[in-house]
């Protein structure tokens, strides 16, 4: 997907990890895994690591998230074959290599409405790219411009987030026109 190419999805996952699990941003390490077989790694206090592996599709991780703590059979899920998936490689995320990722994490760190503005601007810019209205590089440029123009506000209620989302979509749409 486009969000995989820009790593916008990873920025949103870092933000989710921060809010869902109470992890500090500096305690979340992003590792690039080109084969997309390992969907999550969790390191425990004793140093052991638990991995969620599967075919490069989000179907199984989403099924697990929706049905946890139960495990429901799904005959449509392709079974994981570790031999066919080999080798598995990992790379560190070099700072600055994926500007959209950096923008997303920075927006999350600012708190309040920052993450909502990042997400909305990204969605509009990606749709504009897919429609052929902007080039690939304009995705990050659009997000950056919208974030620069945004005054982060506290997100005390759903309406605060929805208002920031609407504002960001309008700004991003105007920039992509």
C-alpha positions in Angstrom: 0.0 0.0 0.0 1.0 3.6 -0.3 1.0 3.9 3.5 3.5 1.1 3.7 5.7 2.8 1.2 5.7 6.1 3.2 5.6 4.3 6.6 2.6 6.4 7.6 1.1 3.1 8.8 4.1 2.6 11.1 3.8 6.1 12.5 0.1 5.4 13.3 1.1 2.1 14.9 3.6 3.9 17.1 0.9 6.4 18.1 -1.5 3.4 18.8 1.2 1.7 20.9 1.7 4.8 22.9 -2.0 5.2 23.7 -3.2 1.6 23.9 -0.4 0.3 26.0 0.8 3.5 27.8 4.3 3.1 26.3 6.5 6.2 26.0 7.3 7.1 22.4 11.0 6.5 23.2 10.2 3.0 24.4 8.8 1.9 21.0 11.4 0.7 18.5 10.5 0.4 14.8 12.3 -2.2 12.9 11.9 -2.7 9.1 11.1 -6.2 8.0 10.8 -6.3 4.2 9.2 -9.8 4.1 6.2 -8.6 6.1 5.9 -12.0 7.9 6.4 -10.8 11.4 3.5 -8.5 12.3 4.5 -7.8 15.9 7.4 -8.3 18.3 6.9 -7.9 22.0 9.8 -7.8 24.4 9.2 -8.8 28.0 10.9 -7.6 31.2 13.1 -10.7 31.2 14.4 -10.0 27.7 12.4 -12.8 25.9 10.6 -11.8 22.7 7.2 -13.1 21.5 6.5 -12.8 17.7 3.3 -12.9 15.8 4.1 -14.5 12.4 1.9 -15.1 9.4 1.5 -14.8 5.7 2.0 -11.2 4.5 -1.6 -10.1 5.0 -3.3 -8.3 7.8 -6.3 -10.7 7.8 -5.0 -12.9 10.6 -3.7 -10.1 12.9 -7.1 -8.3 12.5 -9.1 -11.5 13.2 -7.0 -12.0 16.3 -7.5 -8.4 17.5 -11.2 -8.6 17.0 -11.7 -12.0 18.7 -9.1 -11.9 21.5 -8.8 -13.7 23.8 -10.5 -16.4 21.8 -9.0 -18.1 18.7 -11.5 -18.6 15.9 -10.7 -20.9 13.0 -10.6 -19.3 9.6 -10.3 -21.7 6.7 -9.6 -18.8 4.4 -6.3 -17.8 6.1 -3.3 -19.0 4.3 -1.2 -21.1 6.7 2.3 -19.9 7.5 5.2 -21.9 6.1 8.5 -21.0 7.8 10.6 -22.6 5.1 8.9 -20.8 2.3 9.1 -17.5 4.2 12.9 -17.8 4.8 15.0 -15.9 5.1 13.6 -13.3 7.5 15.6 -10.0 7.6 15.5 -6.9 9.7 16.8 -3.4 9.3 17.0 -0.4 11.6 14.9 2.6 10.6 17.3 5.3 9.6 16.3 8.7 10.9 15.1 10.9 8.1 14.8 8.1 5.5 10.9 8.2 5.7 9.8 11.8 6.3 6.2 10.8 6.6 7.0 8.5 9.4 8.9 11.2 11.2 6.0 13.7 10.7 3.5 11.2 12.1 5.5 10.4 15.2 6.2 14.1 15.8 2.5 14.8 15.5 1.7 12.1 18.0 4.3 13.4 20.5 2.7 16.8 20.4 -0.5 15.2 21.7 -3.9 16.7 21.5 -5.2 17.0 17.9 -1.9 16.4 16.3 -2.3 12.7 15.4 -5.8 13.3 14.0 -4.5 16.1 11.7 -1.6 13.8 10.6 -4.0 11.0 9.8 -6.6 13.2 7.9 -3.9 15.0 5.8 -2.3 11.7 5.0 -5.6 10.1 3.9 -6.4 13.1 1.6 -2.9 13.2 0.1 -2.8 9.5 -0.6 -6.2 9.6 -2.3 -4.9 12.5 -4.4 -1.9 10.5 -5.4 -4.0 7.4 -6.3 -6.2 9.7 -8.4 -3.2 11.0 -10.2 -3.6 14.6 -8.9 -0.3 14.7 -7.1 3.1 13.0 -7.4 4.3 10.6 -4.7 6.6 13.1 -3.0 3.6 15.5 -2.5 2.1 13.2 0.1 4.7 14.1 2.7 4.9 17.7 1.6 1.1 18.0 2.0 1.1 16.4 5.4 4.0 18.7 6.5 2.3 21.8 5.3 -1.0 21.0 7.0 0.8 20.1 10.3 2.8 23.3 10.1 -0.4 25.4 9.8 -2.1 23.5 12.6 -2.2 24.9 16.2 -2.4 21.7 18.3 -5.4 21.8 20.6 -6.3 19.6 23.5 -8.4 16.6 22.5 -10.8 16.6 25.4 -13.9 15.3 23.5 -14.6 13.5 20.3 -15.8 16.7 18.7 -12.4 18.2 19.2 -10.8 15.4 17.2 -13.5 15.5 14.5 -13.2 19.3 14.1 -9.4 18.9 13.7 -10.0 16.1 11.2 -12.3 18.3 9.1 -9.9 21.2 9.2 -7.0 19.1 8.1 -9.0 17.5 5.3 -10.0 20.9 4.0 -6.4 22.2 4.1 -5.0 19.1 2.5 -7.6 19.0 -0.2 -6.9 22.7 -1.1 -3.2 21.9 -1.3 -3.8 18.9 -3.5 -6.1 20.7 -6.0 
